[in-house]
Amino acid sequence: MASPSRHIRFNNLQRNIWIAQIVFEKNACENLKSCRVVMHFGNNVNRHDLEPVHLVTLACLIEHIYKTGNFALLSTDNADIFKYIQVSQVQLADFRL
């Protein structure tokens, strides 16, 4: 039987919206077990608009997903964001499809 999946779509980098979504998704993952959590970045998200707050909170969400017994995957939907994260110093590239 395949693992259940949860898909997260990030479409807005406005700081207050981003942080609210990170908190919502953290709480949503609390009761999941062995779930594949796939994170997508919308094509409207520009890598030049990413700030340290986005990468750090994303890294914290990924860590939380793993600590709760789930699997974090980063989708390649937005190739520009994907390439940027691959070379970021936060080293989020390990979390991809």
C-alpha positions as CSV (number, residue, x, y, z in Angstrom):
1,M,0.0,0.0,0.0
2,A,1.4,3.4,-1.0
3,S,2.1,6.0,1.6
4,P,-0.5,8.8,1.9
5,S,0.5,12.1,0.4
6,R,-0.1,15.7,1.5
7,H,0.6,18.5,-1.1
8,I,1.6,22.0,0.0
9,R,1.5,24.8,-2.6
10,F,3.4,27.9,-1.9
11,N,2.1,30.7,-4.0
12,N,2.8,33.8,-1.9
13,L,6.0,35.0,-0.4
14,Q,4.5,37.9,1.5
15,R,6.1,37.5,4.9
16,N,3.0,37.3,7.1
17,I,1.2,35.0,4.6
18,W,4.3,32.8,4.3
19,I,4.7,32.4,8.1
20,A,1.0,31.7,8.6
21,Q,1.2,29.0,6.0
22,I,4.3,27.4,7.5
23,V,2.6,27.4,10.9
24,F,-0.6,25.9,9.4
25,E,1.3,23.2,7.6
26,K,3.4,22.4,10.7
27,N,0.2,21.9,12.7
28,A,-1.4,19.9,9.8
29,C,1.5,17.4,9.9
30,E,1.3,16.8,13.6
31,N,-1.0,13.7,13.3
32,L,0.3,12.3,10.1
33,K,2.5,9.2,10.1
34,S,4.6,7.9,7.2
35,C,3.1,10.5,4.9
36,R,4.8,12.0,1.8
37,V,4.6,15.7,2.2
38,V,5.2,17.2,-1.2
39,M,6.0,20.9,-1.4
40,H,5.3,22.8,-4.6
41,F,6.2,26.4,-5.5
42,G,3.8,28.1,-7.9
43,N,5.2,29.5,-11.1
44,N,4.3,33.0,-9.9
45,V,6.9,32.7,-7.1
46,N,10.2,34.3,-8.2
47,R,13.5,33.2,-6.7
48,H,14.6,36.8,-6.5
49,D,11.9,37.4,-4.0
50,L,13.0,34.7,-1.7
51,E,14.5,36.0,1.6
52,P,16.4,34.2,4.4
53,V,13.1,34.0,6.3
54,H,11.6,31.8,3.6
55,L,14.5,29.4,3.4
56,V,15.0,29.2,7.2
57,T,11.3,28.6,7.9
58,L,11.1,26.1,5.1
59,A,14.0,24.2,6.6
60,C,12.3,24.2,10.0
61,L,9.1,22.8,8.4
62,I,11.1,20.1,6.7
63,E,12.8,19.2,9.9
64,H,9.5,19.0,11.7
65,I,8.0,16.8,9.0
66,Y,10.9,14.3,9.4
67,K,10.7,14.4,13.2
68,T,7.0,13.5,13.1
69,G,7.8,10.4,11.1
70,N,6.9,11.8,7.6
71,F,8.9,12.4,4.4
72,A,9.5,15.8,2.9
73,L,9.8,16.1,-0.9
74,L,10.4,19.2,-2.9
75,S,8.7,19.2,-6.3
76,T,10.4,20.5,-9.4
77,D,7.3,22.4,-10.7
78,N,9.1,25.7,-10.5
79,A,12.4,24.9,-12.1
80,D,13.9,28.3,-11.2
81,I,13.1,27.9,-7.5
82,F,14.2,24.3,-7.6
83,K,17.6,25.2,-9.0
84,Y,18.0,28.0,-6.5
85,I,17.3,25.8,-3.5
86,Q,19.7,23.1,-4.9
87,V,22.6,25.5,-4.5
88,S,21.4,27.4,-1.4
89,Q,23.6,27.1,1.7
90,V,20.7,25.7,3.6
91,Q,21.1,22.5,1.5
92,L,17.5,21.8,1.0
93,A,18.3,19.9,-2.2
94,D,18.0,16.6,-0.5
95,F,14.3,17.0,-0.3
96,R,13.0,16.6,-3.8
97,L,11.1,14.3,-6.1
